[in-house]
Amino acid sequence: MICVHTRFFNQLIVAIVLLMTSVGAVSQQSLGPVEVTQSVADQFGLLIADPRVQMSLAAIEANEPETLAEQVRLTEIPAPPFQEQRRAQYYLQQMQRRGMPDAYIDTEGNVIGIRRGSGDGPLFVIAAHLDTVFPMDTDVSLEVRDGRYYAPGISDDGRGLAALLTLIDAINASGMETIGDIMFVGNVGEEGPGDLRGVKAIFRDFPQIDGFVSIDGSGVTRVTNGGTGSRRFAVEFTGPGGHSFSAFGLVSATHALGRAIANIGDLQVPAQPRTTFTVGTVSGGTSVNSIAQDAMFELDMRSNDAAELAKLEAKVREVVQAAVDEENARWNENGSTDKGQITVNFRLIGDRPTGSTSPDHPLVQVAALAFEAVGSPVQGLQTSSTDSNMPMSLGIPAITIGGGGSGGGAHSTEEWFDPTDAHLGPQLAFLLTLALVGVQGVSAPQL
Ligand SMILES: [Zn+2]
């Protein structure tokens, strides 16, 4: 433990010296994929030079066993999509216990605690998601094997939730007065069917938010600054239906569906920006000896670029309508409708907006400095689908980071978490948060 402390402080001092000596010499420095401007680096240097910050970082490390214990308690409360209530209640109690007596649960089910700054500062949100992908009857109890902690949801996002609670403790214990307001959020609805309903509600209710960070999963190497958007539809075909032998010649909902899927299967999409589509599920028909009255498929479309996603959707609508027209023309001669008509309806079942935060934004720069300061430099910028999609799509700077340690098997019942050096996660969140909102008498807000 002492060795690790010493190494850590050495790294800090090296970082401070590097930052301080570069004043006036260069206007930028590269931290992996991120270019950091001098003014951002200077303010960050002032922050990490404060002895209270160093004491807090040491306290976070010393407190890691309790962070891990909290992570396990949270993980063992089931929280499937739309059934996050029990975990949310527990999370609310934990926030209240940690000096946030006004924390509350909003109408969507998000747990929200606001820590006021000294005024006139930015409003910064740091969040972790309450929901998991696992149904209510999944066994979520912990099993420890070979130093690894196995439980569905233990990393995604048990780790983020626990890191966030430790962050609240650390800021309160530091005695530092922030300039900006910090909103701590345990949000619902990040996973598939939730469709980002938690963060959608947050940005609807607080349009004045200046910046957002999601702690999602484990690790301390990645910054997600791009948001893959998705549009999902249930595509529903309806026709007259009838007996397969006596009513032969009627238009068929399943035949129209088949034509539509064949057309979609032939679509071309760009490799860059990455754009994808798939018909995930198919259902319909009444029986083997019926001309189908109803049929439907579920379609998933994604892109890292909003315009490409819109283009793909327009193309899909066009080829599906062409398939319906073909089916209607196949059985009806010369524009007649004697053999019935197939109609199609696109029902939206998922909508995750696309977005990105520029690598040049101070939020990303501060993140790179914080990664460097905890001794785990940023290895890359990523694009994926996270809660940050929502603010990114609104032009509000946002990134997603990991909560420390490492893990694997996400979204499977074999999900695991390795707590080695896991304290780096909450340490990173601590430095990032304070740098972004600013500290009275120490450093200016970077949001
Ligand atoms: Zn997650």
Boltz pocket constraint, residues with backbone or C-beta under 6 A from the ligand:
constraints:
  - pocket:
      binder: B
      contacts: [[A, 129], [A, 131], [A, 156], [A, 157], [A, 190], [A, 216], [A, 217]]
      max_distance: 6.0
